[in-house]
Amino acid sequence: MNRLTNDLNFLINLQKMSWKSFLVYRVQALTWIFANLLVILNSIIAITVIYTVSSGIPGWSYFQVLALSSITTMMFGIVDYMVAPWNIARRLRVGSMDTWFTKPYSYFMILSGGFGMVWNSASFISGLALFTYSVMQLNITFIQFLYFALLFAAGTTAFLMFFIMMSIVSYHLMKSGHFIDNMESMLSNAGVYPLSVYGVLGQIIFTLAMPVGIAYYYPAEALLGMIGPVAVAAALLLAAVITFVSRKVFYRLLRDYSSGGG
């Protein structure tokens, strides 16, 4: 319990430090926040155009796709706020992680609290606003929302752990954060639309190999009543497995890290 309390206090202090550093440069802060808001605006425009010029995505209404897109925006907002995987790979490469790893806290807590980008809170907030608006246009029951909340929490945790693991993989394979940065960009673009548009193979890839679906698609299906309790339980189990495996691989690869950027 003492270890957990110390880790949480460390995380809170890291967040305070990040926000203070961010707010020192107010013009830069506002610029980054505005840039993040443009991302969700772009998604809204794209979805609106699709449903204006065509019948849309089969099986999905306009507001359902908006809700899906908002969930993706919230999820990536959380991940980038906490982690920013490319930043971890970069710091490992130049050796600036050495002093951090000597601190008496868990590696996961250090990496998930000290190297994110606080301006991505704008992505989460804008996504939450769109989510609230979309849900108000839909007939959502309490149990559907409960299933969504459970899956979103479990899926985002699993995806966060997966991305932390992949930042270490990116460092080991390429000594660079470009790989993980490009992967995140590709997955965020893919997450605007239902996995069904990518076919069976695409659903498998985005569920198991690059599990973005576990964080946005299946929670959205639960919210919209497209899956029942058995499928929700299966998705929760899959999220737990992804979290466990990612954590194991993360710590195994981290043991091969040599200080000084080696």
C-alpha positions in Angstrom: 0.0 0.0 0.0 2.9 2.4 0.8 4.4 1.7 -2.5 1.2 2.5 -4.4 0.7 5.7 -2.3 4.2 6.8 -3.1 3.8 6.1 -6.8 0.5 8.0 -6.9 2.0 11.0 -5.1 4.9 10.9 -7.6 2.5 10.9 -10.5 0.6 13.8 -9.1 3.8 15.8 -8.6 4.8 15.0 -12.2 1.5 16.3 -13.5 1.9 19.5 -11.5 5.4 20.1 -12.9 4.2 19.4 -16.4 1.3 21.8 -16.2 3.5 24.6 -14.7 6.1 24.1 -17.5 3.3 24.1 -20.1 1.6 27.3 -18.9 4.8 29.3 -18.8 4.7 29.6 -22.6 1.1 30.7 -23.0 1.1 31.4 -26.7 2.7 28.0 -27.4 0.1 26.4 -25.1 -2.8 28.0 -26.9 -1.4 27.1 -30.3 -1.1 23.4 -29.4 -4.5 23.3 -27.8 -6.0 24.9 -31.0 -4.2 22.4 -33.2 -5.7 19.5 -31.1 -9.1 21.0 -31.5 -8.7 21.0 -35.3 -8.2 17.2 -35.3 -11.7 16.5 -34.0 -13.2 19.2 -36.3 -11.6 17.5 -39.2 -13.3 14.2 -38.2 -16.7 15.8 -37.8 -16.4 17.4 -41.3 -15.3 14.1 -42.9 -18.2 12.1 -41.3 -20.7 14.8 -42.2 -19.5 14.8 -45.8 -19.8 11.0 -46.0 -23.4 11.1 -44.7 -24.3 14.1 -46.9 -23.2 12.7 -50.2 -24.0 9.0 -49.6 -26.1 6.7 -47.4 -23.2 6.4 -45.0 -21.7 3.4 -43.4 -24.0 0.3 -43.4 -25.5 -0.4 -40.0 -24.3 2.9 -38.5 -26.2 6.1 -38.3 -24.6 9.5 -38.4 -24.7 10.1 -34.7 -23.5 6.6 -34.0 -20.4 7.2 -36.0 -19.9 10.6 -34.4 -20.1 8.9 -31.0 -17.5 6.3 -32.2 -15.2 9.1 -33.4 -15.5 10.9 -30.1 -14.6 7.8 -28.2 -11.4 7.5 -30.3 -10.6 11.1 -29.7 -11.0 10.7 -26.0 -8.9 7.5 -25.9 -6.0 9.0 -27.9 -6.2 12.2 -25.8 -5.7 10.1 -22.6 -2.9 8.1 -24.2 -1.0 11.1 -25.4 -1.6 13.0 -22.3 -0.1 10.2 -20.2 2.6 8.8 -22.4 3.5 10.3 -25.8 5.3 7.0 -26.9 7.7 8.7 -29.4 9.0 10.9 -26.5 9.9 7.7 -24.5 11.8 6.2 -27.5 13.6 9.4 -28.1 14.7 9.8 -24.4 15.9 6.2 -24.3 18.0 6.8 -27.4 19.8 9.8 -26.0 20.1 8.3 -22.5 18.1 10.9 -20.7 16.0 8.2 -18.9 19.0 7.1 -16.7 18.3 9.5 -13.9 14.6 8.7 -13.9 15.2 4.9 -13.6 17.2 5.5 -10.4 14.2 6.9 -8.7 12.3 4.5 -6.2 9.2 4.3 -8.3 7.8 1.8 -10.7 9.0 2.1 -14.3 5.4 2.1 -15.5 4.5 5.0 -13.2 7.5 7.0 -14.4 6.8 6.4 -18.1 3.0 6.9 -17.8 3.2 10.2 -15.9 6.3 12.1 -16.8 6.5 12.1 -20.6 3.1 12.8 -22.0 1.9 16.0 -23.5 -0.5 18.0 -21.3 -2.0 19.9 -24.2 -3.6 16.7 -25.4 -6.1 17.3 -22.6 -7.8 19.4 -25.2 -8.3 16.3 -27.3 -10.0 14.5 -24.4 -12.2 17.5 -23.5 -13.3 18.1 -27.1 -13.9 14.4 -27.6 -16.0 14.4 -24.4 -18.1 17.3 -25.6 -18.8 15.6 -28.9 -19.5 12.3 -27.1 -22.0 14.1 -24.8 -23.8 15.7 -27.8 -23.9 12.4 -29.8 -25.2 10.4 -26.9 -28.0 12.9 -26.3 -29.2 12.2 -29.9 -29.3 8.4 -29.2 -31.4 6.2 -27.1 -28.8 4.9 -24.6 -29.9 2.8 -21.5 -28.1 2.8 -18.2 -26.8 -0.8 -18.7 -25.4 0.1 -22.1 -23.6 3.1 -20.6 -22.3 0.9 -17.8 -21.0 -1.7 -20.3 -19.3 1.1 -22.2 -17.7 2.7 -19.1 -16.2 -0.7 -18.1 -14.9 -1.5 -21.6 -13.6 2.0 -22.2 -11.6 1.9 -18.9 -10.3 -1.6 -19.5 -9.6 -1.0 -23.2 -7.8 2.4 -22.7 -5.6 0.8 -20.0 -4.8 -2.1 -22.3 -4.0 0.3 -25.2 -1.9 2.5 -23.0 0.1 -0.4 -21.8 0.5 -1.6 -25.4 1.8 1.8 -26.5 4.3 1.9 -23.6 5.5 -1.5 -24.7 5.7 -0.5 -28.3 7.8 2.6 -27.4 10.4 0.2 -26.0 10.1 -2.0 -29.1 10.5 1.1 -31.3 13.7 2.0 -29.4 15.1 -1.5 -29.7 14.4 -2.0 -33.4 15.1 1.5 -34.7 16.6 3.6 -31.9 13.9 6.1 -32.9 10.4 7.3 -32.1 9.4 7.7 -35.7 8.0 4.1 -36.0 5.7 4.4 -33.0 4.7 8.0 -34.0 3.6 6.8 -37.4 1.8 3.8 -36.0 -0.2 6.1 -33.6 -1.1 8.4 -36.5 -2.3 5.5 -38.6 -4.3 4.0 -35.8 -5.9 7.3 -34.8 -7.1 7.8 -38.4 -8.4 4.2 -38.6 -10.3 4.7 -35.3 -12.6 7.3 -36.8 -14.7 4.5 -38.5 -16.2 1.2 -37.5 -13.8 -1.8 -37.8 -16.4 -3.5 -40.0 -15.3 -1.2 -42.9 -11.9 -2.9 -42.9 -13.2 -6.4 -43.4 -12.5 -9.5 -41.3 -8.8 -9.3 -41.6 -8.8 -5.7 -40.6 -10.9 -6.4 -37.5 -8.5 -9.2 -36.4 -5.4 -6.9 -36.9 -7.0 -3.9 -35.1 -8.2 -6.2 -32.3 -5.2 -8.4 -31.6 -2.0 -7.2 -33.4 -2.6 -3.5 -32.9 -5.4 -3.5 -30.3 -6.9 -0.1 -31.0 -10.4 -1.7 -31.4 -10.4 -2.9 -27.8 -10.2 0.7 -26.7 -12.7 2.4 -29.0 -14.7 0.0 -31.2 -16.0 -2.5 -28.7 -16.8 0.1 -26.1 -18.8 1.9 -28.8 -20.6 -1.3 -29.7 -21.5 -1.8 -26.0 -22.7 1.8 -25.8 -24.9 1.4 -28.8 -26.4 -2.0 -27.7 -24.7 -3.9 -30.6 -23.2 -6.5 -28.3 -24.5 -8.2 -25.2 -23.0 -9.2 -21.8 -21.2 -12.3 -23.1 -19.3 -10.3 -25.7 -18.6 -7.5 -23.1 -17.1 -10.1 -20.8 -15.0 -11.5 -23.6 -13.8 -8.0 -24.5 -12.9 -7.3 -20.8 -11.0 -10.6 -20.7 -9.1 -9.7 -23.9 -8.2 -6.3 -22.5 -6.8 -7.9 -19.4 -4.8 -10.3 -21.5 -3.4 -7.5 -23.6 -2.5 -5.5 -20.5 -0.8 -8.5 -18.9 1.2 -9.5 -22.0 2.2 -5.9 -22.8 3.4 -5.4 -19.3 5.5 -8.6 -19.4 7.1 -7.7 -22.7 7.7 -4.1 -21.5 9.7 -5.2 -18.5 11.5 -7.9 -20.4 12.7 -5.4 -23.1 13.5 -2.8 -20.5 16.0 -5.2 -18.9 18.1 -5.0 -22.1 18.3 -1.2 -21.9 21.8 0.1 -21.4 22.3 3.4 -19.6 23.7 6.3 -21.5 21.5 5.6 -24.6 23.2 2.3 -25.4 
